Amino acid sequence: MFPGMEELMRQAQQMGQRVTQLKEELARRTVTGSAGGGMVTAIANGAMQILSVEIEPEVIDPAEAEMLTDLVVAAVNQALAAAREMIAEETRKLTGGMPIPGIETLLGGI
């Protein structure tokens, strides 16, 4: 074995364990996105899943279905963007700012 290879393998194993722990933690954390001045709110987690969408009753008007659809899409996209940013921030903390290709994908980010 090359000198230092054992230490490198140990560090890689530790990093793998930290990535797994962080992935589990991120799945428990939530972020919120909203649109229409808070009339539509979407909640996502760090596993990039939409957990809920809340719509204020006053925006539910069959004549305005297209507008409501747009607000839901905007709120969901904002929540997912916040989740991606949360993943990126935690990834930077985990790696000490050192870029590691593909690590955000392992954590659920896109």
C-alpha positions as a Python dict, from the first residue, in 0.01 Angstrom:
ca = {
    (1, 'M'): (0, 0, 0),
    (2, 'F'): (122, 352, -75),
    (3, 'P'): (242, 561, 220),
    (4, 'G'): (-53, 753, 360),
    (5, 'M'): (-307, 547, 168),
    (6, 'E'): (-454, 404, 487),
    (7, 'E'): (-501, 755, 627),
    (8, 'L'): (-659, 872, 301),
    (9, 'M'): (-902, 579, 308),
    (10, 'R'): (-992, 656, 670),
    (11, 'Q'): (-1060, 1020, 581),
    (12, 'A'): (-1275, 917, 285),
    (13, 'Q'): (-1477, 686, 510),
    (14, 'Q'): (-1526, 967, 763),
    (15, 'M'): (-1639, 1203, 487),
    (16, 'G'): (-1887, 941, 367),
    (17, 'Q'): (-2029, 912, 718),
    (18, 'R'): (-2057, 1291, 750),
    (19, 'V'): (-2234, 1311, 412),
    (20, 'T'): (-2484, 1047, 524),
    (21, 'Q'): (-2548, 1228, 853),
    (22, 'L'): (-2588, 1562, 677),
    (23, 'K'): (-2828, 1411, 422),
    (24, 'E'): (-3046, 1282, 704),
    (25, 'E'): (-3034, 1617, 883),
    (26, 'L'): (-3123, 1810, 566),
    (27, 'A'): (-3424, 1584, 506),
    (28, 'R'): (-3556, 1696, 847),
    (29, 'R'): (-3498, 2068, 783),
    (30, 'T'): (-3754, 2278, 599),
    (31, 'V'): (-3757, 2598, 398),
    (32, 'T'): (-4048, 2807, 276),
    (33, 'G'): (-4126, 2978, -51),
    (34, 'S'): (-4415, 3212, -111),
    (35, 'A'): (-4584, 3408, -387),
    (36, 'G'): (-4857, 3664, -416),
    (37, 'G'): (-4750, 3845, -103),
    (38, 'G'): (-4777, 3526, 101),
    (39, 'M'): (-5112, 3418, -45),
    (40, 'V'): (-4953, 3091, -162),
    (41, 'T'): (-4686, 2922, 49),
    (42, 'A'): (-4486, 2608, -26),
    (43, 'I'): (-4272, 2418, 223),
    (44, 'A'): (-3985, 2199, 104),
    (45, 'N'): (-3722, 1995, 283),
    (46, 'G'): (-3355, 1941, 219),
    (47, 'A'): (-3435, 1620, 32),
    (48, 'M'): (-3590, 1843, -237),
    (49, 'Q'): (-3943, 1729, -156),
    (50, 'I'): (-4244, 1961, -141),
    (51, 'L'): (-4407, 1888, 194),
    (52, 'S'): (-4705, 2118, 168),
    (53, 'V'): (-4868, 2395, -30),
    (54, 'E'): (-5097, 2637, 150),
    (55, 'I'): (-5336, 2863, -38),
    (56, 'E'): (-5526, 3145, 126),
    (57, 'P'): (-5899, 3100, 60),
    (58, 'E'): (-5941, 3447, -90),
    (59, 'V'): (-5720, 3351, -389),
    (60, 'I'): (-5933, 3052, -479),
    (61, 'D'): (-6149, 3190, -757),
    (62, 'P'): (-6242, 2958, -1046),
    (63, 'A'): (-6226, 3256, -1281),
    (64, 'E'): (-5863, 3311, -1181),
    (65, 'A'): (-5740, 2950, -1199),
    (66, 'E'): (-5447, 3042, -1425),
    (67, 'M'): (-5324, 3308, -1182),
    (68, 'L'): (-5350, 3062, -892),
    (69, 'T'): (-5155, 2805, -1090),
    (70, 'D'): (-4883, 3062, -1156),
    (71, 'L'): (-4867, 3152, -785),
    (72, 'V'): (-4836, 2785, -684),
    (73, 'V'): (-4557, 2727, -937),
    (74, 'A'): (-4375, 3041, -819),
    (75, 'A'): (-4402, 2943, -451),
    (76, 'V'): (-4284, 2588, -519),
    (77, 'N'): (-3990, 2710, -728),
    (78, 'Q'): (-3893, 2956, -454),
    (79, 'A'): (-3907, 2682, -190),
    (80, 'L'): (-3692, 2449, -402),
    (81, 'A'): (-3441, 2730, -466),
    (82, 'A'): (-3421, 2787, -89),
    (83, 'A'): (-3366, 2412, -37),
    (84, 'R'): (-3085, 2411, -296),
    (85, 'E'): (-2923, 2708, -120),
    (86, 'M'): (-2952, 2533, 217),
    (87, 'I'): (-2783, 2224, 70),
    (88, 'A'): (-2507, 2436, -87),
    (89, 'E'): (-2445, 2619, 241),
    (90, 'E'): (-2424, 2298, 442),
    (91, 'T'): (-2199, 2143, 176),
    (92, 'R'): (-1959, 2437, 203),
    (93, 'K'): (-1950, 2388, 581),
    (94, 'L'): (-1889, 2014, 543),
    (95, 'T'): (-1605, 2053, 295),
    (96, 'G'): (-1452, 2365, 444),
    (97, 'G'): (-1533, 2548, 122),
    (98, 'M'): (-1332, 2305, -88),
    (99, 'P'): (-1525, 2212, -403),
    (100, 'I'): (-1589, 1839, -431),
    (101, 'P'): (-1760, 1754, -760),
    (102, 'G'): (-2092, 1579, -715),
    (103, 'I'): (-2125, 1615, -337),
    (104, 'E'): (-2432, 1841, -357),
    (105, 'T'): (-2601, 1582, -578),
    (106, 'L'): (-2533, 1319, -310),
    (107, 'L'): (-2709, 1545, -60),
    (108, 'G'): (-3014, 1592, -279),
    (109, 'G'): (-2933, 1921, -448),
    (110, 'I'): (-2958, 1979, -817),
}
